[in-house]
Amino acid sequence: MEILPDTSAVVDGRVSERVETAGFDGTVYVAEAVVGELEGQANDGRDSGWDGLEELQRLADYADDGDIDVEYVGRRPDAAERSGAGEGDVDALIRGLAADHGATLLTSDVVQAEVAEAKGLSVDYVEPRTDDADDDDGLAVERFFDEQTMSVHLKTGVPPKAKRGAVGEMSYQALEDDPLEEARMRSFADDVVETARASSDGFVELSKPGMTIAQVRDLRIAVAEPPFADGVEVTAVRPIVKTDLDDYAFADELRDRLAERNRGALISGSPGAGKSTFAQAVAEFLNDADFAVKTMEKPRDLQVGPEITQYTELGGSMENTADSLLMVRPDYTIYDEVRKTSDFETFADMRLAGVGMIGVVHATRAIDALQRLVGRVELGMIPQVVDTVVYIEAGEIDTVYDVATEVKVPHGLTQDDLARPVIVIQDFETGTPAYEIYTFNRQVVTVPLEGADAGDDTGVERVAKQEIEREIRSAARGHVEVELNGQNEAVAYVENDDISYVIGKGGGRIGKIENRLGISIDVRTFDDRPGGASGGSGGGSGGAGEVVVPEVTDRHVVVPLDDHHGETVEVRADDEYLFTATVSRGGEIQVSRGSAIAEELEAAIDHGRRITVVPQ
């Protein structure tokens, strides 16, 4: 008889076991790929590598005694195959050698066994060994959990710690006095990976060099190793409560709202606040209300019933998952977590396709969750993508916002010709407007109203000063400062030589600025300012160089220089060097907005710094 063991069988000592107990006396083919894996594990200090090498030594002793024949076959895996070990590249090499030599594949890896059988190979599958020192009923890491433990944190050289307590009131506690040794940490890490691969209740969610994420029953476990981490670290997380929608405030209203029609909602809150727990309650309610519910998760850790199918990335992309889900036609999809730009875009695409979407988002305030859509989704489409925002704090619903679009004059502006589409965010309980989001002088702004969080600025003051300064500066040549007198009035102080130019003939220029911004602006000189002229950064005098007034357009920051065609110049802010550039034949410097140089130049403009140009 001829057998070829894979790495799992060699590590578990299953070959020598057959020689000792079953009288095996045939040929054992040892794949060089197995030797390479064991050597790598041993070099990393992992017990599995040393156990496997000891098994190979036992086989060599049996061969010397004439009990079996041992033959090393195949080749070592290359770098690409080693990096793809988690995707089965090395396992495929081993299966190929078993087929080439007509040998029975001996394995303790259930996935390897299933794939080999599917390919028509002779397979001998044996259950993986468990460490007698571990709890036979579960993972070794589970011994650190109790009823109030949300997560366990283990790292080489550090005492084991855990987060324990009620939702929203967690404390980080040391579980033992002595730091964990390398060998013990390797044991924890190997136990997690092997159990996840062998157990029907577990799977490996992600396997990359240095990081493995596994799900075993209700435990989500991350295993980090060098060189990705500076030491072996195992972090195990599990939900400590499972709730029903009735356990929350606004339960009846939210039930009616979600059941009325397919909605777009964001569940927001800080890490550990209870967002996922609430999302699970919403998913179970929707399922019980006869909606077809699916989830999109990476990794999959929502604790939902078997009727709700949990999907993860397809081909490394949630966009592919969304395309597949549209064929499945769910009524609602729970998207956990919506974090990157691609996640928000996928969320929006599915919502606009008619699927009810519930997204879980990290945010420190309810409004912050909605603002994360700005710039990622067209402004006017936001209320169609998200019409409800739920903010969770300490396991309870703290705030619920209703999101809608109105065509109106924004709060704080008065002229009817300033009417525009405005996103209105209202407190769900009282109906009081809390925020408005709209385009103000080419910028998207979020303006807090009376119903906003305490401590927020109110009205348009938050952005008006900056916009007034930008507009006045585009007409002035020297220094500009602005003071607000309420929501609809401002005073702009300019140099003596600039006042007539800023006001314009018959007040035409300043009138256009006032109409554009919807704010009354009184233009004065610095000499008229209470306390005297501005202290020290007056335009046009002092310091080397020619004072210029850059113009900010949609795409560029333009520095006009009529007298320096083709020259190389330095651009400075209050005599501080910004950058060097060559003046175009048209007599200007154009800097693309969004670049680091443009952002620095715009910041200098916004802060009223004097921009000068010095020929080289």
C-alpha positions, 0 to 999 in steps of 0.5 A: 500500500502507498500513502501520501500524507499532507501537512495536517496528517504529519503534524498530528503523527497519523503516519507513525500511528498507522505503522505502530497500530495497524502494521502498515508496511508500504511506501510513504511518499513525503511531499517536499511541499509538506517539508517546506511548510513544516520548516517555515512553521518551525522557523516561526517558532510554531509547535506544529512545525516542530511536531511535524519535523519530529514525525518525519524523524520517526518515519526515517527511523522506521525506514532505517529499521526496514518497517516502511519505505520513505520517498521524498517527492515533488518540489518546494512551493515557490513564493507565489504558492506560499503566499497563496497557501490560504487559498489552497495552492500548496494543498493542490501541489500535494493532491497532484503528487498523490495522483501522480504516484497512485497513493492514498492521500492521508489528511486531517483537513476536511476541506482537503479531503472533500476536494481530493474526493471530488477530484477522484483521489483515494482519500483517508480522512482522520479527525484532527487531534485535540490538545488534551490540555485544552477544553474538549468542548471548545477552543482554548481561548474560550476559557477566558470568556464568561457571561459578561465578556465581549472580547478577549485579547491575547498577545505574546509578552502581555498578560491576557486581557478582556473587555467585560461589562454591560453594553456601553459600560465595558472595562478593559481587565487583566485576566492573569498576572503573568505575560503569555509566552510565545509557545502558549500563544502559538498554541492558541493561534494554531487551535483557532485556525485548525478548529475553524478549518475542521469544524462544521461550525466554523470557517476561515473568513480571511487568510493572508500572510500575517493575518487570519480571521476565522468564525467558530460558532458565535466567536469571530477571531483574528489571529495576527502574526509577524511580520504583519504584527510585532508579535502573535496576537489573538483577538476573539469577539462575541456578542454578549446580548441578543435583543428584540426590537421591542427592547428599544425606544421608538420600537413601534414607530420604527416597525411601522416605518420599516414595514411601510415600504423599503427604506434606506437607513443607517445605524450609527454609533461608536465602536462597542455601542451596540450597533450590530446588536440593534442591526440583528434585532432589525433583521429578525423583525424584518424576517418575522414580518415576511420580508426576504432578508440577506446580509452583506458582511466582511467578516460575517459575525451578525448572529441571525437565524438560519432563514437569513443568508449571510453573504461576504465578499465575492471575488474580493469585492462587495460590488460583486456580492451586490450584483449577485444579491440583485439576482436573489431579489431580497426585500432588505439587506443588512450591510455591516460595515459601511466604511470605505467609499466603495461600500457607500457606493455599493450601498447607494447602488442597491438602494437606488435599485429598489432594495431596502438597505440597512447600513451599519456605520461608525460615527460619533454623532448621528449627523456624522453618519449622514455626512459620510455620504457627502462627496460619495453620493450626489447631494440630491440623491442622499435622501433617496439613499438614506431616509432614516438615521438611528444613533446608538449609544450604550446599547440604547437608541439615542437619536433618530433622524428623518431625512428629506429634501425640500426646495426652500431658502436655507435657514439664515438666508432671506432672499427668495432668489436664494431658494435651492434644494435643501436636505432637511434632517429632522428629529424623528420624535419631535419633528424639529429640524436639526440640520440642513445640508445644501450647496452654499457658494459652490461648497456643500455645507451642513448647518446646525439648527436649533434642534442640533446637538448642544455645542454646535454653531448655529445658522450659516455663521459656520461657513459665511465668514470664509465665503465672504472673505473669499468673495471680497478678496477676489475683488481686493488687492490687499488684506481683507478681514470680515466680522459677522454681525448676526446671521445676515449682516457682516462688515468687511475691512479692506485697505484704503486703496481697495475700498472703491474698487470693492464697492464698485461703481454705484455699489454694483460690485458689492451688490453682486456679492451680497446677492450671491451670498444673501448677506448684507455686507458693509465695506469699511477701511481698517482705519474705521475699525474700532481699535485702529488698523489691522495689526501687521499684515496689511496688503501691498506693503512690507516684505519683499515681492509683489502682492497678488490676489489669487482667484479660486475657480472650480478647477484651479487656483490662479495667480495673476502675474501680468509682468512676469511672462516666462519667469520663475518665481517663488510664491509666499504667504506672509513671506513664508515660502509655499512653492516655486513655479514658472509664469505662463505666457498668458501671465499667470500661474495655475495650480490644480485644486485638490493638489497639496500645493493648492490646498496649502495656498487656499488655506493661506487665502482663507486665513487672510495671509498676504500672498506675494510673488518673488522673481528668482 
